[in-house]
Amino acid sequence: MSNITTMANKRPLILVTNDDGITAPGIRALIKIMNEIGDVVVVAPDRPQSGMGHAITVDNVLHCNPINIDEGPQIEYSCSGTPADCVKMAINEILNTKPDLCVSGINHGSNSSINVIYSGTMSAAVEAGIEGIPAIGFSLLDYSWDADFEPIKNHVKQIALEVLKKGLPEGVILNVNFPKLPAENIKGI
């Protein structure tokens, strides 16, 4: 635990989570982006948890295990719970502090309209927001496991940096959905 709290002193501490599971390509891309701007701690479900909404585990023991999937400076934990459980575990058991930012995703598929209610990606961001942590849920409108996240990486980074710099109003989280387009076709945010 001590190395997590000491690394937060120099760069922003960023919690990364999702609902597609810790091995999903979207979260792997998001981790790489966040490593460029802060100290990253990942607490994500050990398996896909899409459609879990804001469910929490109340009748089972939760397990968070250190894991190392990709090279990088991030610290990673695989959690047996839901996306909301992951945020709760990160804040109360792993970090023992509130991160400067929580990012969830990058979700494979849309999180718009009624889907937001069912989305584990957005529920993780909502849970962070309830705790007073600036939070962003990122989604790419591509359901393919082999989705190309390269065209949106700079936009994800720009949005995260803006939130770190300016914060968010109390009670507000961001839900960012990117279309499946070539990078040159994305005209702005």
C-alpha positions in Angstrom: 0.0 0.0 0.0 2.7 2.5 0.8 4.0 2.6 -2.8 0.5 3.5 -4.0 0.2 6.5 -1.7 3.7 7.8 -2.2 3.5 7.7 -6.0 0.4 10.0 -5.8 2.5 12.9 -4.5 4.0 13.9 -7.8 1.5 13.0 -10.5 -2.3 12.7 -10.5 -3.5 9.4 -9.1 -5.9 7.8 -11.7 -8.2 4.9 -11.0 -9.0 2.8 -14.2 -11.8 0.4 -14.3 -14.4 -1.0 -16.8 -17.2 -3.6 -17.2 -15.7 -5.6 -20.1 -13.1 -7.3 -17.8 -9.5 -6.6 -17.0 -8.2 -8.3 -20.2 -10.5 -6.3 -22.6 -8.7 -4.4 -25.3 -10.5 -1.2 -24.4 -9.2 -1.1 -20.8 -5.7 -2.0 -22.0 -5.8 1.0 -24.4 -7.1 3.2 -21.6 -4.4 2.2 -19.2 -1.7 3.1 -21.7 -3.2 6.5 -22.3 -3.6 7.2 -18.5 0.0 6.1 -17.9 1.1 9.1 -20.0 -0.6 11.6 -17.6 -0.6 10.1 -14.1 0.1 7.2 -11.7 -2.4 4.5 -12.6 -4.1 1.9 -10.4 -6.4 -0.5 -12.1 -9.1 -2.3 -10.3 -11.3 -4.1 -12.8 -13.6 -7.1 -13.0 -11.9 -10.5 -13.5 -14.5 -11.3 -16.2 -17.0 -9.4 -18.4 -19.6 -7.6 -16.3 -21.5 -5.8 -19.1 -25.1 -5.0 -18.3 -24.6 -5.2 -14.5 -25.8 -1.6 -14.0 -25.0 -0.4 -10.5 -25.1 -3.8 -8.9 -23.0 -4.5 -5.8 -22.0 -7.8 -4.2 -23.7 -8.3 -0.9 -23.8 -12.1 -0.4 -20.3 -13.2 -1.4 -16.7 -12.5 -0.4 -14.9 -10.2 -2.9 -11.4 -11.1 -4.0 -8.9 -8.6 -5.4 -5.7 -10.1 -6.6 -2.7 -8.3 -7.9 -2.1 -9.1 -11.6 0.3 -8.0 -14.3 -1.0 -8.2 -17.8 1.0 -5.7 -19.8 4.3 -4.0 -19.3 4.0 -0.6 -17.7 4.2 1.3 -14.4 0.5 0.7 -13.5 -0.5 -1.3 -10.5 -3.3 -3.7 -11.4 -5.9 -5.7 -9.4 -8.4 -8.2 -10.8 -11.6 -8.1 -8.8 -14.3 -10.8 -8.5 -17.0 -8.2 -8.2 -19.0 -5.8 -10.3 -17.7 -2.5 -11.7 -19.3 -0.6 -8.8 -17.6 -3.1 -6.4 -14.3 -2.4 -8.1 -14.5 1.4 -7.4 -15.6 0.7 -3.8 -12.7 -1.7 -3.3 -10.2 0.6 -4.9 -11.1 3.6 -2.6 -11.7 1.7 0.6 -9.3 -1.2 0.5 -6.5 -0.7 -2.0 -5.8 3.0 -2.3 -7.2 4.1 1.1 -7.6 7.5 -0.5 -9.6 9.1 -3.3 -7.9 9.2 -6.6 -7.7 12.5 -8.6 -9.7 11.0 -11.4 -11.6 7.8 -12.2 -11.9 6.6 -15.8 -14.0 3.7 -16.9 -13.9 1.9 -20.2 -13.0 2.1 -23.0 -16.3 0.3 -23.4 -16.9 -1.9 -26.5 -20.2 -0.4 -27.8 -22.5 2.5 -27.1 -23.4 3.9 -23.7 -26.2 6.2 -24.7 -29.9 6.6 -24.1 -31.4 3.8 -21.9 -28.1 1.8 -22.1 -26.7 4.1 -19.5 -28.9 2.6 -16.9 -27.7 -0.9 -17.5 -24.1 0.0 -18.2 -21.4 -1.2 -15.8 -19.0 1.2 -17.4 -21.1 4.1 -16.5 -22.1 2.7 -13.1 -18.4 2.6 -12.1 -18.1 6.3 -13.1 -21.3 7.1 -11.2 -19.9 5.3 -8.1 -16.8 7.4 -8.3 -18.9 10.5 -8.7 -21.0 9.6 -5.7 -17.7 9.5 -3.8 -16.8 13.0 -5.0 -14.2 11.9 -7.5 -14.2 13.4 -11.0 -15.2 10.5 -13.3 -15.5 9.8 -17.0 -16.9 6.8 -18.8 -15.5 6.3 -22.3 -17.2 4.2 -25.0 -16.4 3.4 -28.6 -19.4 2.5 -30.8 -17.7 -0.7 -32.0 -18.8 -4.0 -30.3 -15.9 -6.0 -31.9 -13.3 -7.4 -29.5 -10.8 -6.3 -32.1 -12.0 -2.7 -32.1 -9.5 -0.1 -33.2 -9.0 2.4 -30.3 -6.1 4.2 -32.0 -8.2 7.0 -33.6 -9.7 8.1 -30.3 -6.6 8.0 -28.0 -5.7 11.6 -28.4 -9.2 12.7 -27.6 -9.4 10.5 -24.5 -6.2 12.0 -23.3 -7.4 15.5 -24.0 -10.6 15.0 -22.1 -8.9 13.4 -19.1 -6.4 16.3 -19.0 -9.1 18.9 -19.1 -11.0 17.2 -16.2 -7.8 17.0 -14.2 -7.1 20.7 -14.9 -10.6 22.1 -14.4 -12.4 19.5 -12.4 -16.1 18.8 -12.7 -19.1 20.4 -10.9 -20.3 18.5 -7.9 -22.7 15.7 -8.9 -21.5 15.7 -12.6 -19.7 12.9 -14.4 -18.9 12.6 -18.1 -20.3 10.0 -20.5 -18.2 10.1 -23.7 -19.2 8.1 -26.7 -17.0 8.0 -29.8 -18.3 7.0 -33.2 -16.5 4.3 -35.2 -14.7 6.6 -37.6 -11.2 7.1 -39.0 -9.4 9.6 -36.8 -9.4 12.3 -39.5 -13.3 12.2 -39.5 -13.6 13.1 -35.8 -14.0 16.9 -36.1 -14.1 17.8 -32.4 -15.4 17.1 -29.0 
